[in-house]
Amino acid sequence: MKTPEMSISASTTDLEFGRLAVLWDKNNNVDLTIDEMTEDEISRVVEMLIARLPCSLYESVLETLAERNETPLDCLLKIFCTNIESCQMSVCLRDDLENELKCRCMNSEHKDVCEHFKMRQKWLKSQ
């Protein structure tokens, strides 16, 4: 059986996200592609997805966006504040965090987030 493919872009509508979420939940393996977006487009998508949590597809998209260099720092804070461990992990493994986010990473209620953040910071200092 062919792996379903899913593409998300700045023009993906709320209705399309809903349909994609159903497809995501019905399949064990999906090839997810998230197109390049501008900072404004990322901000819009982040706002839309956070407002509709919980949803495993939306969490996965937020995780991916948190890893992208073009994601604005204010969006990283919003993604972190969802309190979803995997989203926090994606934010905390970045190397360009402002002090507020660094502090939040060190003090996350998710122990693994704190540990990964500390290990990442130690590695960055050794480079």
HUSULRA-V93645 format. One record per pair of residues at least 12 apart in sequence whose ideal C-beta (glycine too) atoms are under 10 Angstrom apart, sorted by the first residue. I is the first residue (numbers start at 1). J is the second residue. D is the distance in Angstrom with one decimal. If there is no record, write none. Layout:
i->I j->J d->D
i->I j->J d->D
//
This chain:
i->1 j->27 d->9.5
i->1 j->29 d->9.4
i->2 j->31 d->9.5
i->3 j->27 d->7.9
i->3 j->28 d->9.4
i->3 j->29 d->5.3
i->3 j->30 d->6.8
i->3 j->31 d->5.2
i->4 j->20 d->9.8
i->4 j->23 d->6.1
i->4 j->24 d->8.6
i->4 j->26 d->8.6
i->4 j->27 d->5.3
i->4 j->29 d->7.9
i->4 j->30 d->5.1
i->4 j->31 d->7.0
i->4 j->32 d->9.5
i->5 j->23 d->9.8
i->5 j->30 d->7.5
i->5 j->31 d->4.6
i->5 j->32 d->8.2
i->5 j->33 d->7.2
i->6 j->19 d->9.9
i->6 j->20 d->5.5
i->6 j->21 d->9.9
i->6 j->23 d->6.6
i->6 j->24 d->6.9
i->6 j->27 d->9.2
i->6 j->30 d->5.4
i->6 j->31 d->6.8
i->6 j->32 d->5.0
i->6 j->33 d->6.9
i->6 j->34 d->9.2
i->6 j->57 d->8.1
i->6 j->60 d->9.9
i->6 j->61 d->9.8
i->7 j->20 d->8.9
i->7 j->31 d->9.1
i->7 j->32 d->8.0
i->7 j->33 d->4.7
i->7 j->34 d->7.8
i->7 j->35 d->6.8
i->8 j->20 d->7.1
i->8 j->32 d->7.2
i->8 j->33 d->7.1
i->8 j->34 d->4.8
i->8 j->35 d->6.8
i->8 j->37 d->9.3
i->8 j->45 d->7.9
i->8 j->49 d->9.8
i->8 j->57 d->8.8
i->8 j->60 d->9.8
i->8 j->61 d->6.1
i->8 j->64 d->9.0
i->8 j->65 d->9.7
i->9 j->33 d->8.9
i->9 j->34 d->7.7
i->9 j->35 d->4.0
i->9 j->36 d->8.7
i->9 j->37 d->7.2
i->9 j->41 d->8.4
i->9 j->45 d->8.9
i->10 j->34 d->9.9
i->10 j->35 d->7.1
i->10 j->36 d->8.9
i->10 j->37 d->4.7
i->10 j->38 d->7.3
i->10 j->40 d->8.6
i->10 j->41 d->3.6
i->10 j->42 d->8.0
i->10 j->44 d->7.1
i->10 j->45 d->6.6
i->11 j->35 d->8.9
i->11 j->37 d->9.7
i->11 j->41 d->8.7
i->12 j->34 d->9.4
i->12 j->35 d->8.9
i->12 j->45 d->7.5
i->12 j->48 d->8.9
i->12 j->61 d->9.4
i->13 j->48 d->9.2
i->14 j->48 d->6.4
i->14 j->49 d->9.7
i->14 j->51 d->9.4
i->14 j->52 d->7.7
i->17 j->45 d->8.9
i->17 j->48 d->7.3
i->17 j->49 d->7.4
i->17 j->52 d->7.4
i->17 j->55 d->8.5
i->17 j->57 d->7.6
i->17 j->58 d->7.3
i->17 j->61 d->8.6
i->18 j->52 d->8.3
i->18 j->55 d->9.0
i->18 j->57 d->9.6
i->20 j->32 d->9.0
i->20 j->55 d->9.8
i->20 j->57 d->6.1
i->20 j->58 d->9.5
i->20 j->61 d->9.3
i->21 j->49 d->10.0
i->21 j->52 d->8.6
i->21 j->55 d->5.2
i->21 j->56 d->7.8
i->21 j->57 d->4.5
i->21 j->58 d->7.0
i->21 j->61 d->9.9
i->22 j->57 d->8.9
i->23 j->57 d->8.3
i->24 j->55 d->8.3
i->24 j->56 d->6.4
i->24 j->57 d->3.9
i->24 j->58 d->9.1
i->24 j->60 d->7.7
i->24 j->61 d->9.7
i->25 j->55 d->8.4
i->25 j->56 d->6.6
i->25 j->57 d->7.4
i->30 j->57 d->8.5
i->30 j->60 d->9.1
i->32 j->57 d->8.1
i->32 j->60 d->6.7
i->32 j->61 d->7.8
i->32 j->64 d->7.7
i->33 j->64 d->9.8
i->34 j->60 d->9.3
i->34 j->61 d->6.3
i->34 j->64 d->5.4
i->34 j->65 d->7.1
i->34 j->68 d->8.4
i->36 j->68 d->8.5
i->36 j->70 d->7.7
i->37 j->65 d->8.2
i->37 j->68 d->8.3
i->37 j->70 d->7.3
i->37 j->71 d->8.9
i->38 j->70 d->7.4
i->38 j->72 d->10.0
i->39 j->70 d->6.0
i->39 j->71 d->7.6
i->39 j->72 d->4.9
i->39 j->73 d->10.0
i->39 j->74 d->9.6
i->39 j->75 d->8.2
i->40 j->72 d->8.7
i->41 j->70 d->9.5
i->42 j->65 d->5.9
i->42 j->68 d->7.4
i->42 j->70 d->6.6
i->42 j->71 d->5.3
i->42 j->72 d->6.7
i->42 j->75 d->6.0
i->43 j->65 d->9.9
i->43 j->71 d->8.7
i->43 j->72 d->6.0
i->43 j->74 d->7.5
i->43 j->75 d->5.6
i->43 j->78 d->8.8
i->44 j->75 d->9.9
i->45 j->58 d->9.6
i->45 j->61 d->7.4
i->45 j->62 d->8.9
i->45 j->65 d->7.0
i->45 j->71 d->9.9
i->45 j->75 d->9.0
i->46 j->58 d->9.9
i->46 j->61 d->8.9
i->46 j->62 d->6.7
i->46 j->65 d->6.3
i->46 j->66 d->9.0
i->46 j->71 d->7.7
i->46 j->72 d->8.6
i->46 j->74 d->9.1
i->46 j->75 d->4.6
i->46 j->76 d->9.1
i->46 j->78 d->5.9
i->46 j->79 d->6.5
i->46 j->82 d->9.8
i->47 j->75 d->8.4
i->47 j->78 d->7.6
i->48 j->61 d->10.0
i->49 j->61 d->6.0
i->49 j->62 d->5.8
i->49 j->65 d->8.6
i->49 j->78 d->9.9
i->49 j->79 d->9.1
i->49 j->82 d->9.3
i->50 j->62 d->7.2
i->50 j->75 d->9.3
i->50 j->78 d->6.0
i->50 j->79 d->7.5
i->50 j->81 d->8.5
i->50 j->82 d->6.1
i->50 j->84 d->9.8
i->50 j->87 d->9.5
i->53 j->82 d->6.2
i->53 j->83 d->9.9
i->53 j->84 d->7.5
i->53 j->87 d->9.4
i->54 j->82 d->9.0
i->54 j->84 d->8.1
i->56 j->86 d->9.8
i->58 j->82 d->9.5
i->58 j->84 d->9.5
i->58 j->87 d->9.8
i->59 j->79 d->9.7
i->59 j->82 d->7.9
i->59 j->84 d->5.5
i->59 j->85 d->9.7
i->59 j->86 d->6.3
i->59 j->87 d->6.2
i->59 j->90 d->9.9
i->60 j->86 d->8.1
i->60 j->87 d->9.4
i->60 j->90 d->9.9
i->61 j->87 d->10.0
i->62 j->75 d->9.1
i->62 j->78 d->8.9
i->62 j->79 d->5.1
i->62 j->80 d->9.9
i->62 j->82 d->7.0
i->62 j->84 d->7.5
i->62 j->86 d->8.6
i->62 j->87 d->5.1
i->62 j->90 d->7.7
i->62 j->91 d->9.3
i->63 j->79 d->8.1
i->63 j->84 d->8.3
i->63 j->86 d->5.4
i->63 j->87 d->5.5
i->63 j->88 d->9.5
i->63 j->89 d->7.7
i->63 j->90 d->4.4
i->63 j->91 d->8.9
i->64 j->90 d->7.6
i->65 j->79 d->7.1
i->65 j->87 d->9.4
i->65 j->90 d->8.3
i->65 j->91 d->10.0
i->66 j->78 d->9.8
i->66 j->79 d->4.9
i->66 j->80 d->8.0
i->66 j->86 d->9.4
i->66 j->87 d->6.3
i->66 j->88 d->8.7
i->66 j->89 d->8.7
i->66 j->90 d->3.8
i->66 j->91 d->4.8
i->66 j->92 d->9.0
i->66 j->93 d->8.7
i->66 j->94 d->7.3
i->67 j->89 d->10.0
i->67 j->90 d->5.3
i->67 j->91 d->8.6
i->67 j->93 d->7.6
i->67 j->94 d->7.2
i->68 j->90 d->9.7
i->68 j->94 d->9.5
i->69 j->94 d->8.4
i->69 j->95 d->10.0
i->69 j->96 d->7.5
i->71 j->90 d->9.8
i->71 j->91 d->9.2
i->71 j->94 d->8.8
i->73 j->91 d->9.9
i->73 j->94 d->9.5
i->73 j->96 d->8.0
i->73 j->97 d->7.7
i->73 j->98 d->5.8
i->73 j->100 d->9.0
i->73 j->101 d->7.3
i->74 j->98 d->9.9
i->75 j->91 d->9.6
i->76 j->90 d->9.0
i->76 j->91 d->5.1
i->76 j->92 d->9.5
i->76 j->94 d->7.2
i->76 j->96 d->9.1
i->76 j->97 d->7.3
i->76 j->98 d->8.7
i->76 j->100 d->10.0
i->76 j->101 d->6.1
i->76 j->104 d->9.9
i->77 j->91 d->8.2
i->77 j->97 d->9.6
i->77 j->98 d->8.6
i->77 j->100 d->7.1
i->77 j->101 d->6.2
i->77 j->104 d->7.9
i->78 j->91 d->9.8
i->79 j->91 d->5.7
i->79 j->101 d->10.0
i->80 j->92 d->7.7
i->80 j->97 d->9.5
i->80 j->100 d->9.6
i->80 j->101 d->6.4
i->80 j->104 d->5.8
i->80 j->105 d->7.7
i->80 j->108 d->8.2
i->80 j->113 d->9.1
i->81 j->104 d->8.2
i->83 j->108 d->8.5
i->83 j->109 d->7.4
i->83 j->110 d->8.2
i->84 j->110 d->9.1
i->85 j->108 d->8.2
i->85 j->109 d->9.0
i->85 j->110 d->4.4
i->85 j->111 d->9.5
i->85 j->112 d->6.8
i->85 j->113 d->6.2
i->86 j->110 d->9.3
i->86 j->112 d->9.8
i->86 j->113 d->9.2
i->87 j->113 d->9.5
i->88 j->101 d->9.9
i->88 j->104 d->8.1
i->88 j->105 d->7.3
i->88 j->108 d->5.5
i->88 j->109 d->9.1
i->88 j->110 d->6.0
i->88 j->112 d->9.1
i->88 j->113 d->4.6
i->88 j->114 d->9.5
i->88 j->116 d->9.4
i->88 j->117 d->8.9
i->89 j->105 d->9.2
i->89 j->108 d->9.0
i->89 j->110 d->7.8
i->89 j->112 d->7.0
i->89 j->113 d->5.4
i->89 j->116 d->6.0
i->89 j->117 d->8.5
i->90 j->113 d->9.8
i->91 j->104 d->8.4
i->91 j->105 d->7.1
i->91 j->108 d->9.5
i->91 j->113 d->8.6
i->91 j->117 d->9.1
i->92 j->104 d->8.2
i->92 j->105 d->3.8
i->92 j->106 d->8.7
i->92 j->108 d->7.3
i->92 j->110 d->9.4
i->92 j->112 d->9.8
i->92 j->113 d->5.5
i->92 j->114 d->8.2
i->92 j->115 d->9.8
i->92 j->116 d->6.3
i->92 j->117 d->4.1
i->92 j->118 d->9.3
i->92 j->120 d->7.1
i->92 j->121 d->9.2
i->93 j->105 d->9.0
i->93 j->113 d->9.3
i->93 j->116 d->6.3
i->93 j->117 d->7.3
i->93 j->119 d->9.3
i->93 j->120 d->5.4
i->94 j->117 d->9.7
i->94 j->120 d->8.4
i->95 j->120 d->7.3
i->95 j->121 d->8.6
i->95 j->123 d->9.2
i->95 j->124 d->5.5
i->95 j->127 d->9.3
i->97 j->117 d->8.9
i->97 j->120 d->9.9
i->97 j->121 d->9.4
i->101 j->117 d->9.6
i->102 j->117 d->7.7
i->102 j->121 d->7.8
i->104 j->117 d->9.3
i->105 j->117 d->4.0
i->105 j->118 d->8.6
i->105 j->120 d->8.9
i->105 j->121 d->8.6
i->106 j->118 d->7.1
i->106 j->121 d->8.6
//
